[in-house]
Amino acid sequence: MNIKPLFDKVVVEPVKAEEKSKGGIILTAAAQEKPATCVVIAVGPGGVIDGKEVKMQVKPGDKVLLSKYSGTEVKIDGKEYTIIRQNDILAIVE
């Protein structure tokens, strides 16, 4: 299935969380933090939103940092994705 976001929405896939702490302790799923680093999978076309022209700044394949609790999590074909607004992206990681 192909995901095509609308307007200023961006579909991202979280980068796998660390399963061990820096000290070597194995973390359970509940103890792992939600990843803030994601890979952009699909980008909406932008356009006029709330009377303002929105130009998309990210493209598929970009690695980005997100706000901790932003977006809507969805599961499609067994994979987890998050759909966010472009303004919830804090930075592009190069």
Secondary structure, DSSP 8 states (H G I E B T S, - for coil): ------TTEEEEEE----SB-TTS-B--TTTS---SEEEEEEE---EEETTEEE-----TT-EEEE-TT-SEEEEETTEEEEEEEGGGEEEEE-
